[in-house]
Amino acid sequence: MSEEPPRLEVEGLVRRFAGREVVGGVSFAIPAGQVTCLLGPSGCGKSTTLRMIAGVDMQDEGRILADGRLVCDTVFRVPPERRAIGLMFQDFALFPHLSVADNVAFGLPRTSPDRAARVDALLERVSLSGFGAKFPHELSGGEQQRVALVRALAPRPRILLMDEPFSGLDERLRDGIRDDTLALLKEEGAAVLLVTHEPHEAMRMADEILLMRAGRIVQRGAPYNLYNAPVDRAAAAFFSDINVLKGRVQGALTGTPFGDFLTPGLPDATGVDIVIRPQHLKIDFDRNGRGPHPTTSEGTPARAFVERARFLGRESLVEFRLEEGGAGLKASVPGVFLPRPGTAMWLMLRRDRCLVFPSDG
């Protein structure tokens, strides 16, 4: 038995504006029931890629397939309205003159016998039963977002494209609405491409993340893998705050205030960035004044002085300046930990959590 083709397949998409390549050879595939996030900073080509898939923009190279069938290349093109692709945008784009029920029913055939039942079932699924007669201006932002979602899902699209759908919502509402949206998407079984610039959103919703930079996909994989094994320093920094220790290779070792790090395979004098996230720095009080602190299983501790400490709710962020070399480092500590500026402390790195990259500058 032959394997089913991906629900959505994109091969070598290229888009140029005024001679400048804004999408360069993007390829990926999404099977049915999977949520894939196209993640990257503003201006990296995410929305342009989504617009080409939707059919509202035309690629200069490459092709798009749905269920193994050609949707679009540089010669053949299925019109957007015939692609069976659902669209959901950040401004929700609800029709202000239509009721909630009519908005949801907009993409359904008027002669469909289960039209009203489908609308009622979807509104109930997003806790909006009884809202059918209301108009968009009578709804909160979160309610409008849920109406836009079920309107996109009402025709049972095999592919759903979502462009920054939660960016207009109050931050305190987002996580709950994201979770509800994800549950409904999984229930409907569409292949979903979600475009976002927020790593937290991608980590929360995606089965697979495509990390995009300057028009190209630089890394792809499960959220856990991208967070814990980033392809380079920029990828690590995109997902969280990072600390960077700079050094140079000498005999397959790179010296730091925390001792030598193994850096095999790099020529001598190569610049190296050793990256550690704030939550992986360990802190110990300076009980011995300026005397030596014993080396531990975590490596050689380094003495540092507190520059600033802030309480952020669930954790505290403490900024340090290393005594040796003067590098600034940040450490996050669960709960309340607010040492005074100037306090001397010892820092230790979790070496199993350190990331080593050739320096880019």
N, C-alpha and C positions, 0 to 999 in steps of 0.2 A: 504494500500500500504506500502510495507516495505521500510525502510529508506536505501538510498544508502550507501554502506560501504565507509570508507575513501579511497582516492586514494592511499595513502601510510600509512601503519601501521607497527610499529616496537614494538615488544613485548619482553621485558626482555633480550636485547642483552648484552652479556658478552664476553669480549676478554681479554685473558691473554698472556703475553710474558714473557718467562723464569720464569714462576710461579708468575709473578706480574700482578695484575688485572689493566688494563689500561682503560677498559670500564666496568662498573659494574651495570648491570640491567637497561639499558636505555630503556624506553618505551615512545612512542608518536604516534600521528596520524595526518595526514595532508589531509584535504579535497581538492577537485578540486578547483583551482583558488586561493588558499591561499599561501602566502609566509611565511614560518617559518624560523626563524634564530636560528641556534645552535651557541650560543655565549659563549665564555670563553677564558681564557688565553692560551698561547701556551703550548702544552703538556698535556692538560686536557682530551684528547680523542675525540675531535670533528672530526678531519679528519679520525681517525680510524673508527668511527661510519659511516661516509660517505662512506668509502671504503668497509665496509661490506654490506651496502645497494647497492652499485654499483656492488658488486660481485667480486671485485678484492682482497678481504680478506675474510676469513671465520670465523664466530663467533664460540665461544666455547659453548655458550648457547643462547637460544632465537630463535625467528623466525621473518621473514619479509613477509608481504603480500602486494599485489597490487590489488586494487579493490576487496578485499575480498578473493583473490586467493593466495595460498602459493607460494612464490618465493624461499624461502630458510629457512631451519632449519638445525639442525646438521646432518641430514641424506640426505634429498632431497635438490637439488640445481639446479635452472635454470641457465644456463651459462650467463655470463654478456651480451653477444651480443644479447640475446633473452629476455632481461628484459624490453625492450621499455623504458629505462631510459636514458635521456640525461645527459651528463657530461660536465662541464665547469670548468677548473682549472686556477690557478693564472698565469701560464706561457703561457696561451692561447693555446699552443700545435698545432699551425697551421702547415700544411704541407708546408715546404718552397719551394718545387718543383712544387706545384700546384698553379694555379691562385686563386684569391679571389673567383670567381664564382665556380671553381672546389672544393675549400675548403668547401664552403657552401653546394654544391650539394653532397658531399662525402657520406652522410648517406642516400641519396634518391635512390630508385631503378632506375637503368639505363633505364628501359623500361617505367617508369612512364610518361604519356603524358603531365603532368603539371610540369615536373621537372624544365625546364627553367623558367617557369612563377613563380613558387614558389621562386626560387633563386632571380629573378628580384624584386619580391614584397617585400621580406625580406630586400634586400639591399636598396631599396627605403625607407622602413620603418625606417632604421637607418641612413638615409641621406648619403648613399654610392652608389647611382645610378651613373653608369659610371665607377665604380671601379672594375668591374668584371674581366677585363683583367690584372689588376695589380697583383703583387706578394707580399707576406707578408713583405719582406724586404723594399718594397717601401712605406709602411704605417707607420704612427705614432703609438705610443702605444695605444692611444685612439681608432684609427681606427682598429687596430688589435683586441682590446677587443670587438668591435662591430661585427667584422666578426666572432670571436669565439662564440659570443652569438647567432647570427642567424644560424651559423652552427649547434649548439646544438639544436636549435628550429626547424630547417628545417624538420626533419622527424615527427614533431608534437608529441613529447614524452608526455606521460601522466604524467610523473614525471621528474623533472629536478633537478639535484644536482649541486651545485655551491660551489667550494672550494676556498675561499679568492679570488674571481675573480677580485677585483679592487685594490689589494695590490700593483701591479706593476705600477700603474698609478701615474702621477704627482698629488699632492694633489689638485691643483687648477682645475683639470679636473674632479675629482671624483664625486662631487655632481651632476653635469649636466648629466654625464654618468649614474650614479645610477638612477636618475629620469627617463631618457629615457629607461633604462633597465626595471625598474619597470612597466612603462606604457606598454611596449611590453609584459612582462610576464603576466600581467593582461589580455591583449588582447588575448593571446594564451590560457589562462585558464589551464595551467599545475599546478600540485601541486609542489611547489618549496621548496627545503631545501637548505638554504644558510648558509654556515659555515664561520664565521668571528670571529676575536678577537677584533674588533672595535665596542664599544657601539654605537657610532654615526651612523655607518653604519646600525647596527641592528635597531636602533630607526627610522631611515629614511625609511627603506625598509620593515620591518616585520609587518605582521598582528599579529603574535605571536612570542615571544622570549622564547627559552629554555636556561636558564642560567646553564652552565655546569662547574663543578669544580671537579678535581681529579676523573674523570671518571663517575661522576653521575650528573643527573639533579637536581639542588638544588631549582630551582624556575621556574615557567612557567607562562605566561600570556601576555596580551597586553603590549606594550611598556610603556604606561602611568602607568599601575599598578606596573610594576617592578621598575620603577624609583621612584614612590611616596610611594610605600609600599614594600621596599626591605625586604627579609626574615631575613637578618642579616647585621651586620656592613660591612662585606666583600662584600656583594652584593651591598650595598649603595656606597661603595668606588669604585666599578668597573665601575659605571656609571658616576661618577664625583669626583672632589676633595671634601673632607669632613673635617670638624672640629670635634674634639672629646673632650668632657669634661668628665673626669672620676670622679666617686664618689662612695659612699657606702650607701646602703639602711639603713635607721633608721626609724622605725615606718611608713613604706610605703611611706617615703619621701627620696629623695636624694638631699643633699645640694650642691649648686654650687655657684660661684661668681655672678650668675644671679638669685639667690634665690632658693627656694626648687622646685623640680619637683616631681609630683606624680608618684610613681613607685609601685603600688599595686601588690600583688600576689608574691612578692619576699621576701625571708626571710631577716631579719636584717643581716647586714654585707656583703650582696651580692654585689660584684662589678658591677657597671653599667657604660655603655658607652652612653652618650647623644650626638647624632650626629646631626650636622647642616651644611647645604651646604653654601658655601661662599656667594651666592646671597641672602641668607635669614638672613644675619646679617645686622642690621641697625646701622648707624653711626650718632652721634651727636657731635657737638663741645663742648669742655670743657669750658663753659662760666664762671663757678663758681670756677675755680681753684681746690683746693682739697676739696671744700665743698660738701655736699651731693647733689646728683642729684635726682630729684623726681621720685618715682616709677610710671610707666605708665601702660597702658593696656597691653603692651607687657611683663610686668614683671619688675624685678629689673635690671636697667642698671648696667654695670660693667665698671670701668675705665681701660683704656689700653693706651699703648704708641706705636706709629708708629715705626716699625723697618725698613720697606722698602716699597716703592710704585713703581709699574711698569705700564706703559701704554701698553695695549695689542691690541689696534686697536679699537674694539667696546666697550671695557670696561677697567677699571683699577683694578689691584689687589693690595690690601693693606694688608701688614702683620703686625700684632699687637702682643704685649706681655701684658697679663693681669697683672694689678697691684697686684691683690689678687691671689696668687697661682702660678703666672708666666707662665701659659699655653700660647702657641702660637696659634693664630687664624688668618685666612685669610678671607677677605671680598672682594667681587667683586662689583664694582660700575659702572653703565653705563657711558660711556663717559670718559672725562679726569678728574681725581681726584688724585693729587699727593702731599699729605701733606708731610712735611719734617720729616725725622727720629727724634724721640724724642718728637714729638707733642703728647700732651695728648688729648684723646678723650673718649667719652662714647659709649659703644656698647650695643645694645639690640638684643635679640633673637626673631625671630618670633616663638613663642611657638607652633603654629599650624603646623609648618614645622619641628619641632624637632622630631627625631626618637630615641627611647630608647631601648637599647638591654642589656641583661646581658653581662658583660665583659668576653672576652675569654682569659684574661690573667691579 
